[in-house]
Amino acid sequence: MRQTHILAIAASAIVAVAAVAQTAPAPSNGIAAAVADPQRSAENRARDKYRHPAETLAFFGVKPTDTVVEFSPGGGWYTEILAPLVKGKGKYVGLTSPRGAEGAQKMVAAKAAWFGPATVATIDPATGASTIAPGSADVVLTFRNVHNLMMGDNPATAAMAFKAFFAALKPGGTLGVVDHRLPEAMDTAKEKTSGYIKRSTVVKLAESAGFKLAAESKVNANAKDTHDHPEGVWTLPPTLRLKDVDRAKYVAIGESDRMTLKFVKPAT
């Protein structure tokens, strides 16, 4: 009887994992057109083979009518896709720290004819308070930023950010996370120095904020990545921090192995 009970539990666990793990659906015409837009820089388009933007956004279920919040847009790699995608139908909001707000505002202003009425909101890293109206976003997206939150001096910063994401979303809204994946068997201390972060760490942050893990995809996985490079994730393209040292080796690996996780804010 005990063995039967154990087998039943194992079978249930397999079914649960299968229900969460998914492949990315085919991109909609809107997403495909935004990715194929010739106004995107050639440098950015060259990285599509590593970042899989069409498949990633399709997996997260992003629609042209959505209010989309992009956390820490940086130089605007994904902004060049997201802002035009929702132009005229939805809304794009870049969420950044007060320190990064001026740069983000200049970026969207310089491309206003292309991006449309994109806006910038701010988040206080210490408290997680943001200028986004609570419950106003359909989708919050963060691409390769959670590891930066974990590497900061304040260990609470990452948790505060996830609480802000939760507050910004409508009930039933989606949080999409892409980040450099640290294998679970490797030393957790590497999360503070390598740029890689464990899936379990991201899931814990999200669930502690109130999210539920809805699905995950291998669309941004890279089996060639050994996760143990001398300069962490920055050893690989596009940074190639070692410059010409073993350059061919790291170019052959390509960009990092990344997790792609879809969380939802419960509808009630």
Helices and strands as residue ranges (DSSP letters): H 2-20, H 29-36, H 42-45, H 48-51, H 53-60, E 67-71, H 79-86, E 91-96, H 98-110, H 112-115, E 119-122, E 137-143, H 146-151, H 157-168, E 169-182, G 188-192, E 197-198, H 199-209, E 212-217, G 232-235, H 247-253, E 258-264
